[in-house]
Amino acid sequence: MFDHNETLEQARQRNIHDALMEDIGKGDWTAQLVLSKAVQAQLIVRQEAVLCGVDWFEGTLKKLDPNAKVTWSYIEGDLMKPDTKVCDIQANSQALLSAERTCINFLQTLSWTATITRQYVDAIAGASPNPQGCAVLDTRKTIPGLRQAQKYAVRVGGGKNQRLALWHGILIKENHIAAAGSVTAALNNAQALNAGVDIQIEVETFAELEEALSAGAKSILIDNFTTEQMQEAVALTAGRALLEASGGINLDQMRTIAATGVDRISLGKLTKDVLAVDFSMRILG
């Protein structure tokens, strides 16, 4: 069952199949109330937002009407203006009506993640004294089934991905440390796997930070440190490992945190505190 690592394209096709399956099932009774014919429609966005999810939108529609045509006024990653046309659509009437909600569901969700990510990235522009800059990262706190899609949306918004999934890297957290017996033991066990993936360890105190550095850690997550503690951690680490700040960080704190010199800031809210960008579709005839 768990015998391969899913690609983005494989995930997208699964997303589309599953979403249509849950919405249509054996059939769309309401769509059968209209004649099957070619129609034109427009999609409008009602608020400023970053466009994301074009391939999910088109893939969903074309699953029901392979001959459908979508002409976009914006490209993926563009900042859309409120009350503007996003795209023109030519499709079969029944297929379009059946696909409409699923198409918009994907677009509204992924565009939100891209939009909020862009806000967090913009918030730290030019703030970091770190020669490598400071990256905005996501976490694994994602909507079940939409991991790859949401991680993709973070990239569209200008952020970067923490590990994509459990198979993509080793992240040693407090429970792993407790189960292993110590920071050093957990790191030694991870290094002994020779898994060929990045290893990161979470620390909650300066004692754990020093132990992690002594044990050869190259990537360290400093959880719930104050900004003063982050500055001290940067000085203590002195470039020996990547430092990533996490723990309930909000937009107002971003610039101050980036200014401490940490390498990365990770935020669960990019993918778990999901709102919907307001889109509206209208058939023109």
WOZIMO-V227494 format. One record per run of one state. SS is the DSSP state (H for helix, E for strand, L for the rest). FROM is the first residue (numbers start at 0). LEN is the number of residues. Records with the same first field share a line. If there is no record, write none. Layout:
SS = FROM-LEN + FROM-LEN
This chain:
L = 0-7 + 24-5 + 33-4 + 45-3 + 50-3 + 64-4 + 72-6 + 80-3 + 123-11 + 137-9 + 156-3 + 160-5 + 172-1 + 180-2 + 192-5 + 203-2 + 214-4 + 223-3 + 237-4 + 246-4 + 258-5 + 266-2 + 272-6 + 283-2
H = 7-17 + 29-4 + 53-11 + 92-31 + 146-10 + 165-3 + 173-7 + 182-10 + 205-9 + 226-11 + 250-8 + 268-4
E = 37-8 + 48-2 + 68-4 + 78-2 + 83-9 + 134-3 + 159-1 + 168-4 + 197-6 + 218-5 + 241-5 + 263-3 + 278-5
